[in-house]
Amino acid sequence: MLDVVLRFVVILAVFLLLPLIVGQTEHKVMAHMQSRLGPMYAGRFHGWAQLIADGVKFAQKEDVIPAAADRRIFMIAPGVALVPYLVVMIAIPLDRGGAVGVDLDLGLFFVLAVMGVGVLGAIIAGWASANKYSVLGGMRAAAQLMSYELPLVLAASSVAMAAGTLSIPGILEEWQWWWLPWQAVGAVVFFVAGLAELRRPPFDMPVAESEIIMGPMTEYTGMRFALFMLAEYVGIVVLSFLTTVLFLGGWHGPFLPGWIWTLIKAFALAFVVIWLRVSYPRLREDQLQRLAWVALVPLALLQLALTGVVKVLL
C-alpha cells in the first residue's frame, strides 16, 4: 500500500512540475525567437518570475459564467480537459523498474484511449458556453479528433507490433537502436497527429483567435481558463514522453541514468513543439483535413505494412 502511495506522489509531483517547466520554457523560447521583451521583466534574472506573475493574474480575475450557459457542464469542462492527462501519466515509465505507476498488459491501448477523452473537454466547453464562436471551436476540435486519432493509433500500433506487446515497459525492453530509422516514419506521424489532437500550432484551428476569438475557451475567465492552459502544457508533456518511450528508446542511452535520458529526450521534443508554434502559420481547415487523410493515414499504413514485413523476415 505504501509503495502505491509513494508512486502516486511521484507521478503527481511530475504532473505538477514538468508542465510548469514547459510553460516557462515556452515563454523564454518565444521571447528570444520573436524578440518579445515582456517575459524578460518579471523577475530580476531573465524574467524568472513570469510564470508566477501569470498565476497571480489568473487568480485575481473574476470568475464569470454566461447567463445562457449550461452552468454544471460549463464548470466541469476544464477538469474533463485536464484529468485524463493525469491518468495517462500513471502508465508512462521514466526508468527501467522505476517511476511508473502501473505496468498494464494493455498499457498502450489504455493510454491512447484515455488521451482521446481530453478532447471532450474542449467539445463540451464549446457546447456549454452558449456562444457561437465557442460551438464552432468545439466542432473543429471534434473534427480534428476524428481525423487524427486514426494515424495516431496506426503509428503506435506499428511499435506494438514490432515489440510483440502492448505493455509500454515491455515495448521499451524490446526496443533496439536500429528501430530509429526503421520506425522513423511512424514517429513523425505519431508526433504530428499528437500535436493536432492537442490543438497546438500550426493545428490550432479550434482556438484560432483571428477567426473565433479563443474557440471553446472564449467565455472562460480566471482559474478555469488557467486550467485549460495547464491541460495544454500537460498534453505537451504527455505527447513528448509517449513519443520518447515508443520511438526514441525512453531510458536507453549511454553513461547517464535511464531516467535522465528519458527527460532529455522528452524535453527536446517539447522544445520542438514550441519551435513549431513560433515558426509555422496556422493551417486552413481544409489543409488540416487533407494532411490527415491524404498524407498521415497512408504513411501510417505504410509503416504498419513495413513492420509486418520485417517481423515476418526476422
SVG drawing of the C-alpha trace seen along z (x, -y; Angstrom):
<svg xmlns="http://www.w3.org/2000/svg" viewBox="-30 -44 59 58">
<polyline fill="none" stroke="black" stroke-width="0.4" points="0.0,0.0 2.8,-2.4 4.5,-1.6 1.3,-2.6 1.0,-5.9 4.7,-6.8 4.3,-6.1 1.2,-8.2 3.0,-11.1 5.9,-10.8 3.5,-10.9 1.6,-13.8 4.8,-15.7 5.9,-15.1 2.4,-16.1 2.6,-19.4 6.2,-20.3 7.0,-19.4 4.1,-21.3 5.2,-24.4 8.8,-24.0 7.4,-23.6 5.3,-26.7 8.2,-28.8 10.4,-27.4 7.8,-28.4 7.7,-32.0 11.5,-32.2 11.9,-30.5 9.2,-32.6 10.7,-35.7 14.0,-35.0 12.8,-33.8 10.2,-36.7 12.1,-39.4 9.4,-39.7 10.6,-41.8 7.6,-41.3 8.6,-37.8 12.0,-39.2 10.9,-41.7 9.0,-39.7 12.0,-38.9 15.5,-40.4 17.2,-37.4 15.9,-36.7 12.3,-37.1 12.3,-34.1 9.0,-35.1 6.9,-35.3 5.0,-32.1 4.3,-33.3 3.1,-36.6 0.7,-34.7 -0.6,-32.6 -1.3,-35.7 -3.0,-37.3 -5.3,-34.4 -6.1,-34.1 -7.2,-37.7 -9.6,-37.6 -13.3,-37.4 -14.9,-34.0 -17.7,-34.8 -20.3,-32.3 -22.5,-33.4 -26.2,-33.7 -27.3,-31.4 -24.6,-28.8 -25.2,-25.3 -23.6,-26.0 -22.8,-22.5 -21.3,-21.4 -19.5,-24.8 -17.9,-24.3 -16.6,-20.7 -15.3,-21.2 -11.8,-22.3 -11.5,-19.3 -12.5,-17.0 -9.8,-18.5 -7.1,-18.2 -7.7,-14.9 -7.2,-12.4 -3.6,-13.5 -3.0,-12.9 -4.4,-9.4 -2.1,-8.8 1.0,-9.7 0.3,-6.6 1.3,-4.3 4.4,-6.1 7.8,-4.8 10.8,-7.1 13.3,-4.3 13.6,-0.5 11.7,0.8 11.4,-2.8 8.9,-5.5 5.9,-4.0 2.5,-3.7 1.1,-0.6 2.6,1.8 -0.6,2.6 -0.7,5.5 -2.7,3.2 -0.9,0.1 -0.6,-1.4 -4.3,-0.8 -5.2,-2.4 -3.0,-5.5 -4.4,-6.1 -8.0,-5.6 -7.7,-8.0 -5.8,-10.7 -8.9,-10.9 -11.1,-11.8 -9.2,-15.0 -10.5,-16.5 -14.0,-16.1 -13.2,-19.0 -13.0,-21.4 -16.1,-19.9 -18.4,-20.2 -16.9,-23.6 -17.9,-24.9 -21.4,-23.5 -22.0,-24.6 -20.9,-28.2 -23.9,-29.1 -21.6,-31.1 -21.5,-30.6 -17.7,-31.0 -17.3,-28.5 -19.6,-26.0 -17.7,-26.4 -14.4,-25.8 -15.8,-22.7 -16.9,-21.3 -13.5,-21.9 -11.9,-20.1 -14.3,-17.1 -13.4,-17.1 -9.6,-17.0 -10.1,-14.2 -11.9,-12.1 -9.3,-12.9 -6.0,-12.5 -6.9,-9.7 -6.6,-7.1 -3.0,-7.9 -2.0,-8.3 -3.3,-4.8 -1.9,-3.2 1.6,-4.7 1.6,-3.4 0.4,0.0 3.5,0.3 5.7,0.1 3.5,2.6 3.7,5.0 7.5,4.7 7.8,5.3 5.1,8.0 3.4,6.4 1.0,3.6 2.8,3.1 4.8,-0.2 7.6,1.1 7.5,4.3 8.0,2.2 11.0,0.5 12.5,3.8 12.3,5.0 13.4,1.7 16.7,1.7 18.7,-1.2 18.2,-0.1 14.5,-0.9 15.3,-4.6 15.5,-4.6 13.0,-1.7 10.2,-3.4 11.1,-7.0 8.0,-7.5 5.7,-6.2 7.4,-8.5 6.8,-11.6 3.2,-10.6 2.6,-9.9 4.1,-13.3 2.3,-15.3 -1.1,-13.6 -0.5,-14.2 0.1,-17.9 -3.2,-18.1 -5.1,-16.4 -3.6,-18.9 -4.7,-21.7 -1.2,-23.2 0.0,-25.5 0.0,-25.0 -3.0,-22.9 -4.8,-25.3 -7.9,-25.8 -10.3,-25.2 -8.8,-28.2 -8.0,-30.4 -8.1,-33.8 -8.1,-35.7 -11.3,-33.9 -13.2,-32.7 -11.6,-34.6 -10.5,-31.6 -12.9,-28.9 -14.2,-26.7 -12.4,-28.9 -13.9,-32.2 -16.2,-32.5 -13.8,-31.2 -12.0,-33.5 -9.7,-33.3 -8.7,-29.9 -10.9,-27.9 -9.1,-29.4 -5.8,-28.7 -6.9,-25.0 -7.3,-24.9 -3.8,-26.3 -2.4,-23.8 -4.1,-21.0 -2.4,-22.1 1.0,-22.1 0.4,-18.7 -0.6,-17.4 2.7,-18.6 4.5,-16.7 2.4,-13.5 3.0,-13.6 6.7,-14.2 7.1,-11.3 5.0,-9.0 7.0,-9.7 10.1,-9.2 9.2,-5.8 7.6,-4.5 10.0,-5.6 13.2,-7.0 14.0,-4.3 13.0,-6.0 15.6,-5.2 18.1,-3.6 21.3,-5.6 25.0,-5.5 26.7,-6.7 23.8,-8.6 21.0,-7.0 18.0,-6.0 15.5,-8.5 17.8,-11.3 17.9,-10.1 14.0,-9.9 13.9,-13.5 16.5,-14.8 14.6,-13.2 11.2,-14.4 12.3,-18.0 14.0,-18.0 10.6,-17.1 8.8,-19.7 11.2,-22.3 10.3,-21.2 6.6,-21.7 7.4,-25.3 9.6,-25.9 6.8,-24.8 4.4,-27.3 6.8,-30.1 7.8,-29.1 4.7,-28.0 1.5,-29.7 -1.9,-28.1 -3.3,-25.7 -6.7,-26.3 -9.4,-23.8 -9.3,-22.0 -5.5,-21.8 -5.8,-20.3 -8.1,-17.6 -6.2,-16.9 -3.0,-16.4 -4.6,-13.8 -6.4,-11.7 -4.1,-12.2 -0.7,-12.2 -0.7,-10.8 -3.0,-7.9 -1.3,-6.4 2.1,-6.9 1.0,-5.2 -0.4,-2.3 2.9,-2.1 4.8,-2.0 2.5,0.7 3.0,2.8 6.8,2.4 6.7,3.5 4.8,6.6 7.2,7.5 10.2,7.0 8.7,9.2 8.0,12.0 11.5,11.9 13.2,11.8"/>
</svg>
